[in-house]
Amino acid sequence: MPLRGQADPALAGEKGAKPSPSDTLDLTGIGAVDAAAAVGVATRPGDYAFVEPGSERGPRVVAAAPEPLLDRRAYRVAKRLFDIAFSAAVVAVGLVPGALLCLAIRLESPGCPIYVQQRVGRITRRGEVRTFPMLKFRSMYEDADERLEELRAQNEADGPLFKIHDDPRVTGIGKFIRRHSIDEFPQFLNVLAGQLSVVGPRPALPREVRQYDDRAMRRLSVKPGLTCYWQTRGRSDTTFDDMVGLDLQYIEERGSITDLKCILDTVSVVFTGKGAC
């Protein structure tokens, strides 16, 4: 069943550099068994309970994908080691260009050139939910939040997503860095911190997760990443259901060879800008 909660309109678009308090609190998670015991709700293995602090409704139990039976410890260790080495190399090479881009962003429009937004990480086997501050180069004007409501009727995405082509809130530099996914490069710092992987389903907004059904919740059963099948097979040209389907396909097929192919495909998409919104 979908997660019903107070929708935070500001989370559908790009905000200022300071994250909203609701981003860090709305999806604070507790173990499914403990949450169920507190309100007398029965759960089955693989179910997870979410509690919004201050809510009198109690936890909402939703299904997420259980861990595969196959032991993936060696794969996870190798994946983490690759994440550290690869992201460290990218950060080292991109440090000076990144600083110059921050200067250009700041000169074009006021506001911090680094944009911070709370995103939902992986749901643990104990049902714990954690959000983390995801970094991006700012690609929108500082008043993007205030202008969101006037654009909501033009939303071209389905499901819980919000996307419009030729968004007037996007800056001149923002159009270029979005098209080639350059705005995502600061997230290699998130990879170094262990909050993201190089390859994995893109991290969702808290307001989006509240609207997920059981099928969509399964995409949160692995650590989110910078790129995945969705980024290389359509991006904004696909529907929300297509995105979920591609993420679930990756979860089933994931492995070292799959990850390497996905990275190589992503390099091609970054250069061509195909499917960018």
N, C-alpha and C positions, 0 to 999 in steps of 0.2 A: 504494500500500500504506500501511497506517496507520503512524504514527510510534509505535514502541513505546519506552517509557521508564519510568523510575520515577515512578509517580503520586504526586503530593504532595497528600495529603488536605486539607491546610489551605487549598489554593488553591480548593477547591470552595465554600467559604463565605467569609464576611467575616472578615478577619484584623484584627490590631491595626494601629496606624498605621505600624509599622516593617516594611518589606518583608523577606521571607525572602531569604537569599543565593541560594537555588536559583532564585528568580524571575529573577535577573539573569544567571545562568550557564548554566542548562540548555539554552538555545536560542541561545547565541552562534553566529552563522553565519559561514561562509566561502564563498568563491566555489565554485560547483558544479564548474567545471573543475579548479581547484586541489585541491579535496577528492577528486575522483575520481582525479586523478593520484597522490595520496598513497597510495591503496589499490588502484589498478588497476581502478577501476570506470568503465565507460563510461556517459556521460550523453548525452541528446539535448537539443536546444534547448528551453528552457522548464522544464527540471528543476532542482531546487534541492537542495543537500546541507546537512544539519544535523549539527553535531558537538557533543556534550556534553563539556565539558572533563573530562579524567580518564577518559573512557570508552575501553575497549580495543576496542570493536566497530567503530570507524570511523564515517564519516558515513552517514546514511540518506537516500537519494535519493527525492524525491517530486515529483510533477508539480504545477505551478502554472500559472495562465493567463498566456500571453505577452502582451506589450503589444499593443493593437489596432493594426492597420495605419494607421488614420486618425490623422493628426497632431493631437494634442490639446493642443499647447503653449499655444495661446491660451486654451483652456478651463481648463487648469491654472493659468495665470497669473491669469485672472479669478476663479477659485475661491479661490485663495490670498488675493487682495486682499479679496474679500468676507469670507473667514474672519477676517482681521485686523480689518476695520472692524466687523463684526457682533459678534464676541466682545469686542472692546474696549468697545463700547457696552453690552453685557450686563454685563460686569465693573464698569463705572463705575456703572451703575444699581443693581446688586445688591450693591455693597460694604457698605453699611450694613445692609440686611436680612440679608446673609450673616453679618456679625459678630454680629448679634442671634441668629440661628439657632445659630451656634457656641456662644454663651453658654447657650442653652436646652438644647442637646444635652449640654453639660458639666454643667449643673445636674441633668439627669435621671439621668445615669449617668457613672461615672468613665471617664477615658480621653480621648485627644485627639479633638476633634470632627471633625478632618479625617482621613480614612482613605486610606492610600496602598497601591496594589496594582500590581505589575508586570504589564503587558499586552504582547502581541505586536503590533508595528506591521506596516507593509507589508514584504513580501519584495522586495528590489530585483532588478533584472535580472541582477545579478552573483551572486544567490543569498545575499546577506547578510541576516541576521535581526537585528533590533534590538528589545529590549524597552524600555519606558519606564514611569515611575511615573505611573499614572493616579490622579487625585484625585477624592474623593467626600466629601460630608458623611456622617459615620458614622451608620449606621442600626441597628447591632446593639450588643449589650452587649459589654463588653471580653473576656468569656470565650467568645466565639462559637467560636473555634477548638477549645477543649477540649470543647465540646459537640457538635461536628460529627459525630464517629463514632457517637454514640448516635442520631443522626437519619438516618444514611446509608440505613438500610433503608426510610425513608419517602420517599425521592427520587421525585418525580413526573415528572421530566424524562427524556427518552430521550437516547441518544447520550452524549457526554462532559459534558453539562450537569448541574448540580445545582440543583434548585428544589423547594421545598415551599410550599404555601399555609399561611398562619397559622404561619409559622416562629416558634417560641417565643424565638428569639434576637433577634428584632427588637424594638426599643424602641417605646414609645408614639409618640414623635415620628417614629421611623423608619418606622412604618406609613404615616403621612401623607405624608412626603416621598418615600417609595418609590412610593406610589400615583400621585403627581403628578409623578414624576421630578425633584423638586427636589434630591434627593441627587446628581444628575448635574451640577448647575450649576457646581461648581468645575472641571469639565473644560473650560470655556471658557478657562481658563488654559493647559490642554494645547493647545487650538486656537491660542492666541496664540504658543505655543512651537513650533508647527509639527508637533507629535506627533499631532494629530488634525485632522480637518476637521469642519466643521459637519455635513455630510452624507456618510455612508459607512458600510460595514458595521461593527458594533460590534466593538471590539478583544477578542480572545480571551485566555484564560489560557494560559500555557505548557503546563500539563498537558492542556488541551483540544486544543491544536494537535498534541501528540504522538499523539493518537488520531484525527486527521483522515485521511480517505482522499483520493484525488486530487481528487475533486469538491469536497470541503470546502476543500482547500488553495487553490482558485481564489479564494475570498473574500478571501484575503490579497494578491491581486495589485494592489489599490488601497489608498490611505491609509485607515485606519479613521476612523470619525466618531462624532458624538454621536447621530445618528438616521439611519434608513434605512427601507426598505420594511417591514422586520420590526417596527419600533417603531410603525408606523402601521396595520398590518394584522394585529394579533392579539397581539403581544408574547408573554407567557408562555402564552397560550392555544394557541400553535402548537407543532408538533413541531420537533426539531432539523433534520430534512430539509426541513421547510417553511421554516425560517429560512435554511438554506443556499440553497434555491431562490429565495427572495425577494432575497437578497443578490446572487446571480448575475444575476438579472433586472435589478437596479439597475445592476450593472456594465455590462451590455449596453446599457441605456437611458440611462445617465448623461449629463447635460448641464445647462446653466444653467437651463432651464425645468423640467426634472425635479427639480433640487435645490430650486428655489423652491417647487414644489408640495409636495415632501416636508416642507419647513419649515412651510408653512401647515397641512398635515395634522397635523404634530406638535403644533402649538399647540393644536389641538382635542383631541388625545389627552391632553395635559398637564392640561387643565382637567377632562376627564371621568374620567381615570384608567382608561380602558378597557384591559383585558388585563393590568393590573398584577398582580404576584405578591406 
